[in-house]
């Protein structure tokens, strides 16, 4: 990508992710990922590859970070913030886990499946908690 001309705003980095859920005894659980690089708990997400649709990137990133295969559900809000001084936009969806399993990797060393209240408390950043709140009406009870 070419650098912006003087005075032009930088193009946002494009990323995608999911609020991932599964059915559990007595309700639902949501998966959170621990990123040792940041020592935080968040929803799985990552950058789009060149020409990659955001929906495909969201599913790919969830699979890469958690080992889970998912079915996309409702779209959620797009997060917009600065990352390393550059604008970033992350499109999110609700996604149901339908298979797969976690293996630690370079980006994520642990995952946790938690009920909504526990997941909300464990998330490190307020915008992720708001995203979880937005997703809850779309997950099956």
Secondary structure in CASP SS format (residue, H / E / C, confidence):
PFRMAT SS
TARGET T0000
AUTHOR 0000-0000-0000
METHOD secondary structure of the structure
MODEL  1
X C 1.00
X C 1.00
X C 1.00
X C 1.00
X C 1.00
X C 1.00
X C 1.00
X C 1.00
X C 1.00
X C 1.00
X C 1.00
X C 1.00
X E 1.00
X E 1.00
X E 1.00
X E 1.00
X E 1.00
X E 1.00
X E 1.00
X E 1.00
X E 1.00
X E 1.00
X E 1.00
X E 1.00
X C 1.00
X C 1.00
X E 1.00
X E 1.00
X E 1.00
X E 1.00
X E 1.00
X E 1.00
X E 1.00
X E 1.00
X E 1.00
X C 1.00
X C 1.00
X C 1.00
X C 1.00
X E 1.00
X E 1.00
X E 1.00
X C 1.00
X C 1.00
X E 1.00
X E 1.00
X E 1.00
X C 1.00
X C 1.00
X C 1.00
X C 1.00
X C 1.00
X C 1.00
X H 1.00
X H 1.00
X H 1.00
X H 1.00
X H 1.00
X H 1.00
X H 1.00
X H 1.00
X H 1.00
X H 1.00
X H 1.00
X H 1.00
X H 1.00
X C 1.00
X E 1.00
X E 1.00
X E 1.00
X E 1.00
X E 1.00
X E 1.00
X E 1.00
X E 1.00
X E 1.00
X E 1.00
X E 1.00
X E 1.00
X E 1.00
X E 1.00
X E 1.00
X E 1.00
X C 1.00
X C 1.00
X E 1.00
X E 1.00
X E 1.00
X E 1.00
X E 1.00
X E 1.00
X E 1.00
X E 1.00
X E 1.00
X E 1.00
X E 1.00
X E 1.00
X E 1.00
X E 1.00
X E 1.00
X C 1.00
X C 1.00
X C 1.00
X C 1.00
X C 1.00
X C 1.00
X C 1.00
X C 1.00
X C 1.00
X E 1.00
X E 1.00
X E 1.00
X E 1.00
X E 1.00
X C 1.00
X H 1.00
X H 1.00
X H 1.00
X H 1.00
X H 1.00
X H 1.00
X H 1.00
X C 1.00
X C 1.00
X C 1.00
X H 1.00
X H 1.00
X H 1.00
X H 1.00
X H 1.00
X H 1.00
X H 1.00
X H 1.00
X H 1.00
X H 1.00
X H 1.00
X C 1.00
X C 1.00
X C 1.00
X C 1.00
X C 1.00
END
